[in-house]
Amino acid sequence: MSNSNPNDTKLEQQRSESATAALKSQTENNHTEESEAAADRIADNLENAKKDK
């Protein structure tokens, strides 16, 4: 599908790059939060295991 206005293509490309960057940032933030939560759960499990001994 060709676009009669080449400037529209450039604008769409910028929107796409911006959306990709936003999704990447969101994914990285989610990964960090999940990793920290997992580390907290592991620490809690170890502490509980020590108490059970």
N, C-alpha and C positions, 0 to 999 in steps of 0.2 A: 504494500500500500504506500504509494508515494504521497508526499505532502507538498502542496503547492507553495507553502511558505517555509523556507529553510530555517527561519528563526524559530518556528514552532518545534522543529526537531531538536534544536539546541536546548530549548526550554524544557522539553520532555526529558532530555538526557540529564539535565541538572536536577530535575525533580526525582528522577530515578536514583541518581547518586546520593541525593539527600536522604531519600527513603532507605536506601541500603545502609548508609552510615547510621541512621537512627536505629534501625533494626539490629545492627551489629553492636551498637552501644548498649541497647536494651538487653540483648542476649548475654553480653559480657557481664553486665551488672547482675543479672539473674544468676549466672554461673557463680559469681563471687559470693552472693548471698547464700546460695544453696551449699556451697563448699564450707562457708563459715558455720552454717547451721549443722551440717554433717559433722564438722570438727567438734562443735559443742556437744552433740549427741554422743560422740565417741568418748569424749572426756567424761561426760556424765555416766556412761556405761562403765568406764574404768573405775570411777569413784565408787559406784554401786557395787562393783565386783570386789573391791577392796573391803568394803563394809561387810559383805556377805562372808568373808573368810574368817 
